[in-house]
Amino acid sequence: MMEKNAKIYVAGHRGMVGSAICRELKRQGYTCVVTRTHAQLDLCRQDAVEAFFAEEKPAYVFLAAAKVGGI
């Protein structure tokens, strides 16, 4: 069980899955949900990701980010 005040990073929070994860975390009372847009954090750039994790130090990570090509 995660602590309610633990820092949780949700990658892909704007998508269908990531937004549902964020809503559910907030509904369950988690108070420190961290998100970043692609413009704020390019997950394809290792240096940017390492810097983000060094600064934010999330205790938990949900990876819901994906490249969507459409139907």
CHARMM-style PDB file with segment names, atoms N, HN, CA, C and O in Angstrom:
ATOM      1  N   MET     1       0.840  -1.185   0.000  1.00  0.00      PROA
ATOM      2  CA  MET     1       0.000   0.000   0.000  1.00  0.00      PROA
ATOM      3  C   MET     1       0.885   1.248   0.000  1.00  0.00      PROA
ATOM      4  O   MET     1       1.839   1.346   0.773  1.00  0.00      PROA
ATOM      5  N   MET     2       0.562   2.182  -0.861  1.00  0.00      PROA
ATOM      6  HN  MET     2      -0.213   2.102  -1.489  1.00  0.00      PROA
ATOM      7  CA  MET     2       1.325   3.422  -0.937  1.00  0.00      PROA
ATOM      8  C   MET     2       0.850   4.389   0.147  1.00  0.00      PROA
ATOM      9  O   MET     2      -0.328   4.418   0.501  1.00  0.00      PROA
ATOM     10  N   GLU     3       1.785   5.171   0.661  1.00  0.00      PROA
ATOM     11  HN  GLU     3       2.742   5.148   0.373  1.00  0.00      PROA
ATOM     12  CA  GLU     3       1.446   6.193   1.639  1.00  0.00      PROA
ATOM     13  C   GLU     3       0.688   7.318   0.930  1.00  0.00      PROA
ATOM     14  O   GLU     3       1.017   7.656  -0.207  1.00  0.00      PROA
ATOM     15  N   LYS     4      -0.297   7.890   1.570  1.00  0.00      PROA
ATOM     16  HN  LYS     4      -0.564   7.616   2.493  1.00  0.00      PROA
ATOM     17  CA  LYS     4      -1.139   8.925   0.946  1.00  0.00      PROA
ATOM     18  C   LYS     4      -0.359  10.190   0.605  1.00  0.00      PROA
ATOM     19  O   LYS     4      -0.758  10.938  -0.287  1.00  0.00      PROA
ATOM     20  N   ASN     5       0.749  10.440   1.305  1.00  0.00      PROA
ATOM     21  HN  ASN     5       1.073   9.832   2.030  1.00  0.00      PROA
ATOM     22  CA  ASN     5       1.539  11.644   1.026  1.00  0.00      PROA
ATOM     23  C   ASN     5       2.801  11.342   0.221  1.00  0.00      PROA
ATOM     24  O   ASN     5       3.657  12.213   0.071  1.00  0.00      PROA
ATOM     25  N   ALA     6       2.926  10.121  -0.299  1.00  0.00      PROA
ATOM     26  HN  ALA     6       2.230   9.414  -0.177  1.00  0.00      PROA
ATOM     27  CA  ALA     6       4.095   9.762  -1.111  1.00  0.00      PROA
ATOM     28  C   ALA     6       4.053  10.511  -2.441  1.00  0.00      PROA
ATOM     29  O   ALA     6       2.983  10.748  -3.000  1.00  0.00      PROA
ATOM     30  N   LYS     7       5.228  10.876  -2.935  1.00  0.00      PROA
ATOM     31  HN  LYS     7       6.097  10.683  -2.481  1.00  0.00      PROA
ATOM     32  CA  LYS     7       5.308  11.551  -4.227  1.00  0.00      PROA
ATOM     33  C   LYS     7       5.147  10.504  -5.328  1.00  0.00      PROA
ATOM     34  O   LYS     7       5.910   9.541  -5.398  1.00  0.00      PROA
ATOM     35  N   ILE     8       4.147  10.703  -6.186  1.00  0.00      PROA
ATOM     36  HN  ILE     8       3.527  11.486  -6.130  1.00  0.00      PROA
ATOM     37  CA  ILE     8       3.812   9.754  -7.247  1.00  0.00      PROA
ATOM     38  C   ILE     8       3.896  10.476  -8.582  1.00  0.00      PROA
ATOM     39  O   ILE     8       3.239  11.498  -8.781  1.00  0.00      PROA
ATOM     40  N   TYR     9       4.700   9.951  -9.496  1.00  0.00      PROA
ATOM     41  HN  TYR     9       5.233   9.120  -9.335  1.00  0.00      PROA
ATOM     42  CA  TYR     9       4.819  10.525 -10.838  1.00  0.00      PROA
ATOM     43  C   TYR     9       3.987   9.702 -11.809  1.00  0.00      PROA
ATOM     44  O   TYR     9       4.136   8.482 -11.887  1.00  0.00      PROA
ATOM     45  N   VAL    10       3.109  10.373 -12.548  1.00  0.00      PROA
ATOM     46  HN  VAL    10       2.987  11.364 -12.485  1.00  0.00      PROA
ATOM     47  CA  VAL    10       2.305   9.714 -13.576  1.00  0.00      PROA
ATOM     48  C   VAL    10       2.761  10.241 -14.930  1.00  0.00      PROA
ATOM     49  O   VAL    10       2.470  11.382 -15.290  1.00  0.00      PROA
ATOM     50  N   ALA    11       3.476   9.409 -15.677  1.00  0.00      PROA
ATOM     51  HN  ALA    11       3.713   8.483 -15.384  1.00  0.00      PROA
ATOM     52  CA  ALA    11       3.907   9.761 -17.031  1.00  0.00      PROA
ATOM     53  C   ALA    11       2.750   9.458 -17.975  1.00  0.00      PROA
ATOM     54  O   ALA    11       2.188   8.364 -17.939  1.00  0.00      PROA
ATOM     55  N   GLY    12       2.398  10.413 -18.811  1.00  0.00      PROA
ATOM     56  HN  GLY    12       2.855  11.302 -18.840  1.00  0.00      PROA
ATOM     57  CA  GLY    12       1.290  10.218 -19.738  1.00  0.00      PROA
ATOM     58  C   GLY    12      -0.047  10.599 -19.142  1.00  0.00      PROA
ATOM     59  O   GLY    12      -1.071   9.999 -19.471  1.00  0.00      PROA
ATOM     60  N   HSD    13      -0.047  11.588 -18.272  1.00  0.00      PROA
ATOM     61  HN  HSD    13       0.784  12.076 -18.005  1.00  0.00      PROA
ATOM     62  CA  HSD    13      -1.267  11.972 -17.556  1.00  0.00      PROA
ATOM     63  C   HSD    13      -2.347  12.580 -18.443  1.00  0.00      PROA
ATOM     64  O   HSD    13      -3.493  12.710 -18.013  1.00  0.00      PROA
ATOM     65  N   ARG    14      -2.003  12.954 -19.666  1.00  0.00      PROA
ATOM     66  HN  ARG    14      -1.072  12.849 -20.015  1.00  0.00      PROA
ATOM     67  CA  ARG    14      -2.996  13.551 -20.565  1.00  0.00      PROA
ATOM     68  C   ARG    14      -3.751  12.505 -21.383  1.00  0.00      PROA
ATOM     69  O   ARG    14      -4.792  12.805 -21.969  1.00  0.00      PROA
ATOM     70  N   GLY    15      -3.240  11.303 -21.423  1.00  0.00      PROA
ATOM     71  HN  GLY    15      -2.395  11.059 -20.947  1.00  0.00      PROA
ATOM     72  CA  GLY    15      -3.890  10.243 -22.193  1.00  0.00      PROA
ATOM     73  C   GLY    15      -5.037   9.601 -21.437  1.00  0.00      PROA
ATOM     74  O   GLY    15      -5.316   9.945 -20.288  1.00  0.00      PROA
ATOM     75  N   MET    16      -5.701   8.656 -22.107  1.00  0.00      PROA
ATOM     76  HN  MET    16      -5.474   8.377 -23.040  1.00  0.00      PROA
ATOM     77  CA  MET    16      -6.862   7.998 -21.513  1.00  0.00      PROA
ATOM     78  C   MET    16      -6.491   7.231 -20.245  1.00  0.00      PROA
ATOM     79  O   MET    16      -7.162   7.367 -19.222  1.00  0.00      PROA
ATOM     80  N   VAL    17      -5.443   6.438 -20.304  1.00  0.00      PROA
ATOM     81  HN  VAL    17      -4.898   6.327 -21.135  1.00  0.00      PROA
ATOM     82  CA  VAL    17      -5.044   5.628 -19.148  1.00  0.00      PROA
ATOM     83  C   VAL    17      -4.442   6.503 -18.053  1.00  0.00      PROA
ATOM     84  O   VAL    17      -4.815   6.387 -16.886  1.00  0.00      PROA
ATOM     85  N   GLY    18      -3.515   7.373 -18.429  1.00  0.00      PROA
ATOM     86  HN  GLY    18      -3.212   7.467 -19.377  1.00  0.00      PROA
ATOM     87  CA  GLY    18      -2.856   8.223 -17.439  1.00  0.00      PROA
ATOM     88  C   GLY    18      -3.812   9.157 -16.720  1.00  0.00      PROA
ATOM     89  O   GLY    18      -3.688   9.366 -15.513  1.00  0.00      PROA
ATOM     90  N   SER    19      -4.765   9.719 -17.450  1.00  0.00      PROA
ATOM     91  HN  SER    19      -4.866   9.549 -18.430  1.00  0.00      PROA
ATOM     92  CA  SER    19      -5.729  10.616 -16.801  1.00  0.00      PROA
ATOM     93  C   SER    19      -6.630   9.844 -15.843  1.00  0.00      PROA
ATOM     94  O   SER    19      -7.018  10.365 -14.798  1.00  0.00      PROA
ATOM     95  N   ALA    20      -6.964   8.598 -16.196  1.00  0.00      PROA
ATOM     96  HN  ALA    20      -6.648   8.175 -17.045  1.00  0.00      PROA
ATOM     97  CA  ALA    20      -7.765   7.767 -15.289  1.00  0.00      PROA
ATOM     98  C   ALA    20      -6.973   7.431 -14.024  1.00  0.00      PROA
ATOM     99  O   ALA    20      -7.531   7.417 -12.927  1.00  0.00      PROA
ATOM    100  N   ILE    21      -5.686   7.162 -14.174  1.00  0.00      PROA
ATOM    101  HN  ILE    21      -5.232   7.173 -15.065  1.00  0.00      PROA
ATOM    102  CA  ILE    21      -4.833   6.894 -13.009  1.00  0.00      PROA
ATOM    103  C   ILE    21      -4.798   8.121 -12.095  1.00  0.00      PROA
ATOM    104  O   ILE    21      -4.952   7.995 -10.881  1.00  0.00      PROA
ATOM    105  N   CYS    22      -4.599   9.295 -12.671  1.00  0.00      PROA
ATOM    106  HN  CYS    22      -4.474   9.398 -13.658  1.00  0.00      PROA
ATOM    107  CA  CYS    22      -4.560  10.530 -11.872  1.00  0.00      PROA
ATOM    108  C   CYS    22      -5.873  10.757 -11.139  1.00  0.00      PROA
ATOM    109  O   CYS    22      -5.875  11.086  -9.953  1.00  0.00      PROA
ATOM    110  N   ARG    23      -6.979  10.585 -11.833  1.00  0.00      PROA
ATOM    111  HN  ARG    23      -6.977  10.317 -12.796  1.00  0.00      PROA
ATOM    112  CA  ARG    23      -8.287  10.779 -11.190  1.00  0.00      PROA
ATOM    113  C   ARG    23      -8.471   9.815 -10.021  1.00  0.00      PROA
ATOM    114  O   ARG    23      -8.941  10.205  -8.953  1.00  0.00      PROA
ATOM    115  N   GLU    24      -8.096   8.552 -10.233  1.00  0.00      PROA
ATOM    116  HN  GLU    24      -7.714   8.235 -11.102  1.00  0.00      PROA
ATOM    117  CA  GLU    24      -8.276   7.554  -9.181  1.00  0.00      PROA
ATOM    118  C   GLU    24      -7.357   7.822  -7.992  1.00  0.00      PROA
ATOM    119  O   GLU    24      -7.772   7.669  -6.843  1.00  0.00      PROA
ATOM    120  N   LEU    25      -6.121   8.219  -8.255  1.00  0.00      PROA
ATOM    121  HN  LEU    25      -5.784   8.343  -9.188  1.00  0.00      PROA
ATOM    122  CA  LEU    25      -5.209   8.547  -7.157  1.00  0.00      PROA
ATOM    123  C   LEU    25      -5.770   9.692  -6.320  1.00  0.00      PROA
ATOM    124  O   LEU    25      -5.774   9.634  -5.090  1.00  0.00      PROA
ATOM    125  N   LYS    26      -6.240  10.731  -7.001  1.00  0.00      PROA
ATOM    126  HN  LYS    26      -6.237  10.779  -7.999  1.00  0.00      PROA
ATOM    127  CA  LYS    26      -6.805  11.878  -6.280  1.00  0.00      PROA
ATOM    128  C   LYS    26      -8.076  11.479  -5.534  1.00  0.00      PROA
ATOM    129  O   LYS    26      -8.301  11.930  -4.411  1.00  0.00      PROA
ATOM    130  N   ARG    27      -8.911  10.635  -6.150  1.00  0.00      PROA
ATOM    131  HN  ARG    27      -8.728  10.269  -7.062  1.00  0.00      PROA
ATOM    132  CA  ARG    27     -10.140  10.182  -5.504  1.00  0.00      PROA
ATOM    133  C   ARG    27      -9.835   9.408  -4.226  1.00  0.00      PROA
ATOM    134  O   ARG    27     -10.568   9.494  -3.240  1.00  0.00      PROA
ATOM    135  N   GLN    28      -8.737   8.649  -4.261  1.00  0.00      PROA
ATOM    136  HN  GLN    28      -8.141   8.579  -5.062  1.00  0.00      PROA
ATOM    137  CA  GLN    28      -8.359   7.853  -3.099  1.00  0.00      PROA
ATOM    138  C   GLN    28      -7.578   8.652  -2.053  1.00  0.00      PROA
ATOM    139  O   GLN    28      -7.200   8.115  -1.012  1.00  0.00      PROA
ATOM    140  N   GLY    29      -7.339   9.935  -2.331  1.00  0.00      PROA
ATOM    141  HN  GLY    29      -7.646  10.372  -3.177  1.00  0.00      PROA
ATOM    142  CA  GLY    29      -6.733  10.796  -1.320  1.00  0.00      PROA
ATOM    143  C   GLY    29      -5.229  10.955  -1.395  1.00  0.00      PROA
ATOM    144  O   GLY    29      -4.614  11.442  -0.445  1.00  0.00      PROA
ATOM    145  N   TYR    30      -4.615  10.552  -2.513  1.00  0.00      PROA
ATOM    146  HN  TYR    30      -5.114  10.157  -3.284  1.00  0.00      PROA
ATOM    147  CA  TYR    30      -3.175  10.769  -2.662  1.00  0.00      PROA
ATOM    148  C   TYR    30      -2.951  12.246  -2.960  1.00  0.00      PROA
ATOM    149  O   TYR    30      -3.588  12.807  -3.852  1.00  0.00      PROA
ATOM    150  N   THR    31      -2.054  12.867  -2.222  1.00  0.00      PROA
ATOM    151  HN  THR    31      -1.537  12.410  -1.498  1.00  0.00      PROA
ATOM    152  CA  THR    31      -1.938  14.326  -2.240  1.00  0.00      PROA
ATOM    153  C   THR    31      -0.747  14.866  -3.014  1.00  0.00      PROA
ATOM    154  O   THR    31      -0.655  16.076  -3.225  1.00  0.00      PROA
ATOM    155  N   CYS    32       0.158  14.011  -3.440  1.00  0.00      PROA
ATOM    156  HN  CYS    32       0.083  13.029  -3.269  1.00  0.00      PROA
ATOM    157  CA  CYS    32       1.374  14.500  -4.100  1.00  0.00      PROA
ATOM    158  C   CYS    32       1.576  13.785  -5.432  1.00  0.00      PROA
ATOM    159  O   CYS    32       2.536  13.036  -5.613  1.00  0.00      PROA
ATOM    160  N   VAL    33       0.650  14.032  -6.361  1.00  0.00      PROA
ATOM    161  HN  VAL    33      -0.130  14.640  -6.213  1.00  0.00      PROA
ATOM    162  CA  VAL    33       0.733  13.442  -7.693  1.00  0.00      PROA
ATOM    163  C   VAL    33       1.451  14.436  -8.594  1.00  0.00      PROA
ATOM    164  O   VAL    33       1.010  15.574  -8.753  1.00  0.00      PROA
ATOM    165  N   VAL    34       2.558  14.000  -9.181  1.00  0.00      PROA
ATOM    166  HN  VAL    34       2.916  13.076  -9.053  1.00  0.00      PROA
ATOM    167  CA  VAL    34       3.397  14.852 -10.026  1.00  0.00      PROA
ATOM    168  C   VAL    34       3.168  14.468 -11.481  1.00  0.00      PROA
ATOM    169  O   VAL    34       3.142  13.285 -11.821  1.00  0.00      PROA
ATOM    170  N   THR    35       3.003  15.470 -12.339  1.00  0.00      PROA
ATOM    171  HN  THR    35       3.024  16.431 -12.063  1.00  0.00      PROA
ATOM    172  CA  THR    35       2.853  15.231 -13.774  1.00  0.00      PROA
ATOM    173  C   THR    35       3.740  16.202 -14.537  1.00  0.00      PROA
ATOM    174  O   THR    35       4.102  17.262 -14.027  1.00  0.00      PROA
ATOM    175  N   ARG    36       4.082  15.835 -15.748  1.00  0.00      PROA
ATOM    176  HN  ARG    36       3.789  14.974 -16.163  1.00  0.00      PROA
ATOM    177  CA  ARG    36       4.823  16.714 -16.654  1.00  0.00      PROA
ATOM    178  C   ARG    36       4.303  16.487 -18.071  1.00  0.00      PROA
ATOM    179  O   ARG    36       4.051  15.351 -18.471  1.00  0.00      PROA
ATOM    180  N   THR    37       4.147  17.567 -18.821  1.00  0.00      PROA
ATOM    181  HN  THR    37       4.352  18.490 -18.495  1.00  0.00      PROA
ATOM    182  CA  THR    37       3.792  17.435 -20.227  1.00  0.00      PROA
ATOM    183  C   THR    37       5.035  17.028 -21.015  1.00  0.00      PROA
ATOM    184  O   THR    37       6.151  17.069 -20.499  1.00  0.00      PROA
ATOM    185  N   HSD    38       4.828  16.637 -22.265  1.00  0.00      PROA
ATOM    186  HN  HSD    38       3.921  16.604 -22.685  1.00  0.00      PROA
ATOM    187  CA  HSD    38       5.964  16.275 -23.115  1.00  0.00      PROA
ATOM    188  C   HSD    38       6.900  17.472 -23.292  1.00  0.00      PROA
ATOM    189  O   HSD    38       8.119  17.311 -23.350  1.00  0.00      PROA
ATOM    190  N   ALA    39       6.324  18.669 -23.376  1.00  0.00      PROA
ATOM    191  HN  ALA    39       5.334  18.800 -23.328  1.00  0.00      PROA
ATOM    192  CA  ALA    39       7.151  19.876 -23.520  1.00  0.00      PROA
ATOM    193  C   ALA    39       8.007  20.113 -22.276  1.00  0.00      PROA
ATOM    194  O   ALA    39       9.119  20.630 -22.376  1.00  0.00      PROA
ATOM    195  N   GLN    40       7.494  19.738 -21.113  1.00  0.00      PROA
ATOM    196  HN  GLN    40       6.590  19.318 -21.031  1.00  0.00      PROA
ATOM    197  CA  GLN    40       8.234  19.921 -19.863  1.00  0.00      PROA
ATOM    198  C   GLN    40       9.266  18.827 -19.630  1.00  0.00      PROA
ATOM    199  O   GLN    40      10.312  19.079 -19.032  1.00  0.00      PROA
ATOM    200  N   LEU    41       8.982  17.618 -20.096  1.00  0.00      PROA
ATOM    201  HN  LEU    41       8.133  17.413 -20.582  1.00  0.00      PROA
ATOM    202  CA  LEU    41       9.890  16.489 -19.891  1.00  0.00      PROA
ATOM    203  C   LEU    41       9.769  15.535 -21.065  1.00  0.00      PROA
ATOM    204  O   LEU    41       8.762  14.841 -21.208  1.00  0.00      PROA
ATOM    205  N   ASP    42      10.791  15.499 -21.901  1.00  0.00      PROA
ATOM    206  HN  ASP    42      11.609  16.062 -21.785  1.00  0.00      PROA
ATOM    207  CA  ASP    42      10.836  14.581 -23.042  1.00  0.00      PROA
ATOM    208  C   ASP    42      11.387  13.249 -22.547  1.00  0.00      PROA
ATOM    209  O   ASP    42      12.581  13.133 -22.273  1.00  0.00      PROA
ATOM    210  N   LEU    43      10.525  12.252 -22.435  1.00  0.00      PROA
ATOM    211  HN  LEU    43       9.555  12.347 -22.658  1.00  0.00      PROA
ATOM    212  CA  LEU    43      10.934  10.950 -21.904  1.00  0.00      PROA
ATOM    213  C   LEU    43      11.897  10.206 -22.828  1.00  0.00      PROA
ATOM    214  O   LEU    43      12.460   9.184 -22.436  1.00  0.00      PROA
ATOM    215  N   CYS    44      12.092  10.702 -24.042  1.00  0.00      PROA
ATOM    216  HN  CYS    44      11.635  11.532 -24.361  1.00  0.00      PROA
ATOM    217  CA  CYS    44      13.060  10.096 -24.971  1.00  0.00      PROA
ATOM    218  C   CYS    44      14.477  10.614 -24.721  1.00  0.00      PROA
ATOM    219  O   CYS    44      15.436  10.088 -25.286  1.00  0.00      PROA
ATOM    220  N   ARG    45      14.613  11.630 -23.886  1.00  0.00      PROA
ATOM    221  HN  ARG    45      13.834  12.057 -23.427  1.00  0.00      PROA
ATOM    222  CA  ARG    45      15.928  12.199 -23.570  1.00  0.00      PROA
ATOM    223  C   ARG    45      16.373  11.713 -22.197  1.00  0.00      PROA
ATOM    224  O   ARG    45      15.868  12.170 -21.172  1.00  0.00      PROA
ATOM    225  N   GLN    46      17.311  10.793 -22.187  1.00  0.00      PROA
ATOM    226  HN  GLN    46      17.721  10.421 -23.020  1.00  0.00      PROA
ATOM    227  CA  GLN    46      17.770  10.191 -20.936  1.00  0.00      PROA
ATOM    228  C   GLN    46      18.284  11.230 -19.955  1.00  0.00      PROA
ATOM    229  O   GLN    46      18.012  11.136 -18.758  1.00  0.00      PROA
ATOM    230  N   ASP    47      19.023  12.223 -20.443  1.00  0.00      PROA
ATOM    231  HN  ASP    47      19.244  12.299 -21.416  1.00  0.00      PROA
ATOM    232  CA  ASP    47      19.564  13.240 -19.539  1.00  0.00      PROA
ATOM    233  C   ASP    47      18.446  14.024 -18.850  1.00  0.00      PROA
ATOM    234  O   ASP    47      18.549  14.345 -17.666  1.00  0.00      PROA
ATOM    235  N   ALA    48      17.392  14.326 -19.583  1.00  0.00      PROA
ATOM    236  HN  ALA    48      17.309  14.065 -20.544  1.00  0.00      PROA
ATOM    237  CA  ALA    48      16.259  15.052 -19.007  1.00  0.00      PROA
ATOM    238  C   ALA    48      15.533  14.199 -17.969  1.00  0.00      PROA
ATOM    239  O   ALA    48      15.129  14.697 -16.918  1.00  0.00      PROA
ATOM    240  N   VAL    49      15.373  12.919 -18.268  1.00  0.00      PROA
ATOM    241  HN  VAL    49      15.701  12.515 -19.121  1.00  0.00      PROA
ATOM    242  CA  VAL    49      14.698  12.007 -17.339  1.00  0.00      PROA
ATOM    243  C   VAL    49      15.519  11.844 -16.063  1.00  0.00      PROA
ATOM    244  O   VAL    49      14.972  11.877 -14.961  1.00  0.00      PROA
ATOM    245  N   GLU    50      16.828  11.669 -16.212  1.00  0.00      PROA
ATOM    246  HN  GLU    50      17.272  11.643 -17.108  1.00  0.00      PROA
ATOM    247  CA  GLU    50      17.694  11.531 -15.035  1.00  0.00      PROA
ATOM    248  C   GLU    50      17.650  12.786 -14.169  1.00  0.00      PROA
ATOM    249  O   GLU    50      17.613  12.695 -12.942  1.00  0.00      PROA
ATOM    250  N   ALA    51      17.655  13.958 -14.806  1.00  0.00      PROA
ATOM    251  HN  ALA    51      17.686  14.032 -15.803  1.00  0.00      PROA
ATOM    252  CA  ALA    51      17.589  15.217 -14.058  1.00  0.00      PROA
ATOM    253  C   ALA    51      16.248  15.340 -13.329  1.00  0.00      PROA
ATOM    254  O   ALA    51      16.200  15.778 -12.179  1.00  0.00      PROA
ATOM    255  N   PHE    52      15.169  14.957 -13.997  1.00  0.00      PROA
ATOM    256  HN  PHE    52      15.208  14.602 -14.931  1.00  0.00      PROA
ATOM    257  CA  PHE    52      13.843  15.001 -13.370  1.00  0.00      PROA
ATOM    258  C   PHE    52      13.796  14.109 -12.134  1.00  0.00      PROA
ATOM    259  O   PHE    52      13.336  14.539 -11.076  1.00  0.00      PROA
ATOM    260  N   PHE    53      14.272  12.864 -12.260  1.00  0.00      PROA
ATOM    261  HN  PHE    53      14.646  12.515 -13.119  1.00  0.00      PROA
ATOM    262  CA  PHE    53      14.233  11.940 -11.130  1.00  0.00      PROA
ATOM    263  C   PHE    53      15.165  12.381 -10.000  1.00  0.00      PROA
ATOM    264  O   PHE    53      14.849  12.186  -8.827  1.00  0.00      PROA
ATOM    265  N   ALA    54      16.300  12.969 -10.343  1.00  0.00      PROA
ATOM    266  HN  ALA    54      16.556  13.127 -11.297  1.00  0.00      PROA
ATOM    267  CA  ALA    54      17.218  13.458  -9.312  1.00  0.00      PROA
ATOM    268  C   ALA    54      16.591  14.614  -8.531  1.00  0.00      PROA
ATOM    269  O   ALA    54      16.791  14.736  -7.323  1.00  0.00      PROA
ATOM    270  N   GLU    55      15.838  15.455  -9.226  1.00  0.00      PROA
ATOM    271  HN  GLU    55      15.676  15.356 -10.208  1.00  0.00      PROA
ATOM    272  CA  GLU    55      15.221  16.617  -8.573  1.00  0.00      PROA
ATOM    273  C   GLU    55      13.941  16.245  -7.824  1.00  0.00      PROA
ATOM    274  O   GLU    55      13.766  16.635  -6.670  1.00  0.00      PROA
ATOM    275  N   GLU    56      13.059  15.508  -8.460  1.00  0.00      PROA
ATOM    276  HN  GLU    56      13.201  15.192  -9.398  1.00  0.00      PROA
ATOM    277  CA  GLU    56      11.737  15.223  -7.882  1.00  0.00      PROA
ATOM    278  C   GLU    56      11.728  14.044  -6.911  1.00  0.00      PROA
ATOM    279  O   GLU    56      10.969  14.044  -5.942  1.00  0.00      PROA
ATOM    280  N   LYS    57      12.562  13.047  -7.165  1.00  0.00      PROA
ATOM    281  HN  LYS    57      13.179  13.047  -7.952  1.00  0.00      PROA
ATOM    282  CA  LYS    57      12.656  11.856  -6.304  1.00  0.00      PROA
ATOM    283  C   LYS    57      11.293  11.220  -5.995  1.00  0.00      PROA
ATOM    284  O   LYS    57      10.926  11.082  -4.828  1.00  0.00      PROA
ATOM    285  N   PRO    58      10.545  10.834  -7.037  1.00  0.00      PROA
ATOM    286  CA  PRO    58       9.254  10.198  -6.770  1.00  0.00      PROA
ATOM    287  C   PRO    58       9.440   8.831  -6.119  1.00  0.00      PROA
ATOM    288  O   PRO    58      10.383   8.104  -6.434  1.00  0.00      PROA
ATOM    289  N   ALA    59       8.537   8.492  -5.215  1.00  0.00      PROA
ATOM    290  HN  ALA    59       7.771   9.082  -4.959  1.00  0.00      PROA
ATOM    291  CA  ALA    59       8.577   7.184  -4.551  1.00  0.00      PROA
ATOM    292  C   ALA    59       7.950   6.109  -5.434  1.00  0.00      PROA
ATOM    293  O   ALA    59       8.325   4.939  -5.365  1.00  0.00      PROA
ATOM    294  N   TYR    60       6.984   6.521  -6.271  1.00  0.00      PROA
ATOM    295  HN  TYR    60       6.679   7.472  -6.327  1.00  0.00      PROA
ATOM    296  CA  TYR    60       6.273   5.592  -7.150  1.00  0.00      PROA
ATOM    297  C   TYR    60       6.128   6.225  -8.523  1.00  0.00      PROA
ATOM    298  O   TYR    60       6.044   7.446  -8.650  1.00  0.00      PROA
ATOM    299  N   VAL    61       6.098   5.377  -9.560  1.00  0.00      PROA
ATOM    300  HN  VAL    61       6.166   4.384  -9.457  1.00  0.00      PROA
ATOM    301  CA  VAL    61       5.955   5.853 -10.930  1.00  0.00      PROA
ATOM    302  C   VAL    61       4.922   4.992 -11.649  1.00  0.00      PROA
ATOM    303  O   VAL    61       4.966   3.763 -11.590  1.00  0.00      PROA
ATOM    304  N   PHE    62       3.998   5.656 -12.325  1.00  0.00      PROA
ATOM    305  HN  PHE    62       3.963   6.655 -12.373  1.00  0.00      PROA
ATOM    306  CA  PHE    62       3.068   4.981 -13.222  1.00  0.00      PROA
ATOM    307  C   PHE    62       3.437   5.420 -14.633  1.00  0.00      PROA
ATOM    308  O   PHE    62       3.399   6.611 -14.943  1.00  0.00      PROA
ATOM    309  N   LEU    63       3.793   4.470 -15.486  1.00  0.00      PROA
ATOM    310  HN  LEU    63       3.825   3.503 -15.234  1.00  0.00      PROA
ATOM    311  CA  LEU    63       4.200   4.782 -16.855  1.00  0.00      PROA
ATOM    312  C   LEU    63       3.046   4.470 -17.796  1.00  0.00      PROA
ATOM    313  O   LEU    63       2.832   3.321 -18.183  1.00  0.00      PROA
ATOM    314  N   ALA    64       2.308   5.516 -18.158  1.00  0.00      PROA
ATOM    315  HN  ALA    64       2.482   6.450 -17.844  1.00  0.00      PROA
ATOM    316  CA  ALA    64       1.181   5.370 -19.066  1.00  0.00      PROA
ATOM    317  C   ALA    64       1.420   6.158 -20.351  1.00  0.00      PROA
ATOM    318  O   ALA    64       0.509   6.317 -21.164  1.00  0.00      PROA
ATOM    319  N   ALA    65       2.633   6.646 -20.532  1.00  0.00      PROA
ATOM    320  HN  ALA    65       3.373   6.517 -19.872  1.00  0.00      PROA
ATOM    321  CA  ALA    65       2.965   7.437 -21.718  1.00  0.00      PROA
ATOM    322  C   ALA    65       3.127   6.515 -22.919  1.00  0.00      PROA
ATOM    323  O   ALA    65       3.674   5.417 -22.814  1.00  0.00      PROA
ATOM    324  N   ALA    66       2.636   6.988 -24.064  1.00  0.00      PROA
ATOM    325  HN  ALA    66       2.191   7.880 -24.149  1.00  0.00      PROA
ATOM    326  CA  ALA    66       2.741   6.207 -25.291  1.00  0.00      PROA
ATOM    327  C   ALA    66       2.643   7.135 -26.488  1.00  0.00      PROA
ATOM    328  O   ALA    66       2.100   8.236 -26.397  1.00  0.00      PROA
ATOM    329  N   LYS    67       3.171   6.681 -27.595  1.00  0.00      PROA
ATOM    330  HN  LYS    67       3.612   5.787 -27.669  1.00  0.00      PROA
ATOM    331  CA  LYS    67       3.013   7.423 -28.840  1.00  0.00      PROA
ATOM    332  C   LYS    67       1.779   6.862 -29.532  1.00  0.00      PROA
ATOM    333  O   LYS    67       1.690   5.663 -29.800  1.00  0.00      PROA
ATOM    334  N   VAL    68       0.831   7.746 -29.816  1.00  0.00      PROA
ATOM    335  HN  VAL    68       0.904   8.719 -29.599  1.00  0.00      PROA
ATOM    336  CA  VAL    68      -0.423   7.321 -30.427  1.00  0.00      PROA
ATOM    337  C   VAL    68      -0.458   7.834 -31.852  1.00  0.00      PROA
ATOM    338  O   VAL    68      -0.236   9.019 -32.102  1.00  0.00      PROA
ATOM    339  N   GLY    69      -0.738   6.940 -32.782  1.00  0.00      PROA
ATOM    340  HN  GLY    69      -0.918   5.977 -32.579  1.00  0.00      PROA
ATOM    341  CA  GLY    69      -0.767   7.309 -34.190  1.00  0.00      PROA
ATOM    342  C   GLY    69      -2.149   7.600 -34.726  1.00  0.00      PROA
ATOM    343  O   GLY    69      -2.289   8.050 -35.863  1.00  0.00      PROA
ATOM    344  N   GLY    70      -3.160   7.357 -33.941  1.00  0.00      PROA
ATOM    345  HN  GLY    70      -3.047   6.991 -33.017  1.00  0.00      PROA
ATOM    346  CA  GLY    70      -4.527   7.587 -34.400  1.00  0.00      PROA
ATOM    347  C   GLY    70      -5.098   6.360 -35.090  1.00  0.00      PROA
ATOM    348  O   GLY    70      -4.411   5.359 -35.300  1.00  0.00      PROA
ATOM    349  N   ILE    71      -6.350   6.465 -35.429  1.00  0.00      PROA
ATOM    350  HN  ILE    71      -6.908   7.278 -35.258  1.00  0.00      PROA
ATOM    351  CA  ILE    71      -7.041   5.328 -36.071  1.00  0.00      PROA
ATOM    352  C   ILE    71      -7.210   5.609 -37.539  1.00  0.00      PROA
ATOM    353  OT1 ILE    71      -7.765   4.785 -38.266  1.00  0.00      PROA
TER     354      ILE     71
END
